[in-house]
Amino acid sequence: MSQRATGAFRQYRWKELGLLILPGLILLLLMAQLLIIRSSNDTTTLNNLKNLPILDGLIPILGFIAAVLVVHIILNIFFRKADQVLLPLVCLLSGLGVVMLTRLGPDIPTFHGGPISNLGSKQLLWVLAGLALCLIVMFVLRNINWLSRYKYTWLLFCMAVLLPGIIKGILTFKSGAPTRDILGFGPLKLQPSEFLKIGVAIFFAGYLNDNRDILAQGHYRLGPLRLPPLRQLGPLLFMLSIALLSFLVVRDLGLALLVYSLFLCMTYVATGKKSYVIVSLGAFLLLGFIGYSLLSYVQSRFATVAFNPADWAHLTPQEDDFVLRNGGGGQVYQGLINMASGGILGSGFGLGLPAQVSVIDSDMAFTAYGEEFGLVGLFAIIGIYLLIVHRGFRIAAEAPDTFSKLLATGLTSIFALQTLVITAGDLKLLPLTGIPLPYLSNGGNAIMANFIIVGILLRISHNSAVEREGKY
């Protein structure tokens, strides 16, 4: 009996528990600072924080910590071999998102027409749903390779998910404005494209697993290139058409960049052929030029990147209307000012003015952290994302079969690409897109989709560890 207890004690996920305690303490300290600011009589603090109820301030964080501990206990019972670092990193980001939205809620009314003091509680509900989905995925996917057997079903799923956006894009094509594939089900709003990225990664992993040798060898010569047979090339071109439809019809630049970049990453990992990447990048530049020539919204996004924030006062009236008003340049410009005002150490959590930036809770969330946590805080957040990417690629490297390796690589690449695209957009290095910053931006669909990805990665790591132990 004592030996069994000793074995269970040794197998306990102590590393994960220790890594979960630190984020919990950080989140409690941040919430305590908000409550101190609320009770302060300092007139320099934001008046709207006075509207933050103590109960609404504490419930999101305490509820989040309790939910994470429950997930930790379930993993200890059923999935002891799963990676012990990935979940704490994701939970730290999710907790920061809940805390920041709790802080931003009372200040957003200027742009949303009314107080949103319970914005943190709403975010908590989405995080709880995401944690539940993560566990469900881990229980259901006992055999990861089951996904590869239905790769063409996932291909149809991708088209079905994109269909609402295509229909809306066709109906509003003359307007030239970007569309949103948001479906309403009573009080719930579903954005199918958030789940498209998972379907694309599963299809690519299954297809490349079955055809990587043929794709790597090539059978037809086209100048210096060696291309695979049309039977193998056709499905890849079909998936690339999804990126093209997202770009030209749906007019969602962020989704198009994500799908296309995911294709490049997974194809190179599977085949090791640089020629595919070079040709695909050439096609991307050509299609990008066509889209820039045809679509006004693309022109305005790139004009936003090109304008000089330091010389905005000398813009011509036409440039001012095109960039700062219609193109979203004013949003990016104000975000840059807020981040610059944060300096190295930041203005202090709850002491800045991030809500002066429109859509600060989603598209421009990165600038809110830059203002109140400073450059040091931004480096810390980017470091957490890099650690998540490192753990994901490590899970991919340790996977026993090719499909699991490719799937883990693709899902991890989604995190990296999303973070790169949206942070570069907020910093005016790339056109600003509607891609949410993983776990930190407001939005239930993105949170649930990202937790599904974490569930698949944790299941792959658990299966890999079990299989390795079975061989010895």
C-alpha positions, 0 to 999 in steps of 0.5 A: 500500500505504501509503495503504491502511495509512493508511486502515485506521489512520484508520478504527480504532476508537480512541475505543472502544479508549481508552474500554475502557482506562480501565474495564480499569484501574479493574477491575484497581485494584479487584481489586488492592484486594481482594487487598491486603485478603485479605493484610492482617492487620487484624482489622477486615477481613472474615474471609471475604475471607481465603477469596478465592483469588488465582487465583479473584480474578484470573481473572474480571477478566483473562478479562473484559478479554481477552474485551472486547478480542477483541470490540473486534478483531472490531468493528474488522474487520466493524463499524467504523461501529458506535457506539464509546461504547456497548460501553465503557459496557456493559463497564464496568458488566459488569466492575463486576458481575463484581468486586462478585460476586467480592467478595461471594461469600465473604460470602454463605454466611450466607444461602445455606448455603455458600461461593460463592468462585467467584461472580465466575467464574460471572458472568464465564461469563454475561458471555462468553455475552452478548458472544458473543450480542451478536456473533451478533446483529450478524452475523445481523441484516444487515437490521434491517427483517427483524424488522418483517415478522414482528411477529405472530410476535413477538406469539406469541413473547411469549405463549409466553414468558409461558405458563410463568408463567401456568400456574404463577400459576394453579396457585398462585393461592390462595397470593397469593405472587409467582411465578417463571417459571424452567425447569430444563434440567439445571444451567441455569435459564432465565427466559423473561420476561427475553426477553419485553421484547425481543419486546414492543419488536420487536412494538411497533416493527413495529406502530407503524411500520405503523399510526402514522398511523392511530393518530395521527389517530384515527377514533372519538370517545369524549368528548374522546378520538379512538380508532383503529379496533378493527382497529388498537386490538385488537393494542395491547389484546392486548399490554396484556393481557400486562401485566395477566396479569403483574400479576394472574396471574403476580403479577410486579409488575416485569414488569407495570410494564416492559411497561406503561411500554414501551407508553406510551413507544413509543406516545407516541414514535410518535404524539405523542398525550398522550391515549393516555398519559393514558388508559393511565395512568388504566387503570393506576391503576384496574387497580392499585387492583383488584390492590391490593384482591385480591392480598396480595403487592401490599399488602405491597409498597406497605406496605413503601413506606409505613412509616417506617424511622426509626420501625420500632421502634414498629410494631404486631405486625401491621405488623411481621409484614406489613411487615418479615417477610412484605412484605420491608420488613426487606430494604429497611430493612437496605439503607437502613442499609447505604447510609447507613453508606457516606456520601459516599465509601463504606466502601471496596471490600471493607471494608463489610458488604453481605452482611448484606442478603438477596439482595444479589447480585441484588435489592439489588445497588444497596445494595452499591455504595452502601455501599462506593462511597458517594454519589459512586459511586452517582452515577457508576453512575447517570451511566453508565446515563444515558450508555447511555440517551443513546447509545441515543436518539442511535442512534435519532435517527440511524437512517434508517427509522422502524422502526429509530428505534422499535426503538432507542427501545424497546430503550433505554427498557428499560434506562432503565425497568429501572434506574429501577424497581429503584433506586427499589425499593431506595431505598423510593421504589417497591415492590421488584420482582424486576427485576435491575439491568442488568449489575450484578446476578447472573443469567445470563438478564438479562445475555444478554437485555441483551447481545442488546439491545446487539447490536441497537443496535450493528447499527442504528448500523452500518447507519445510518452505512453508509447515510449514507456511501452517500448522499454 
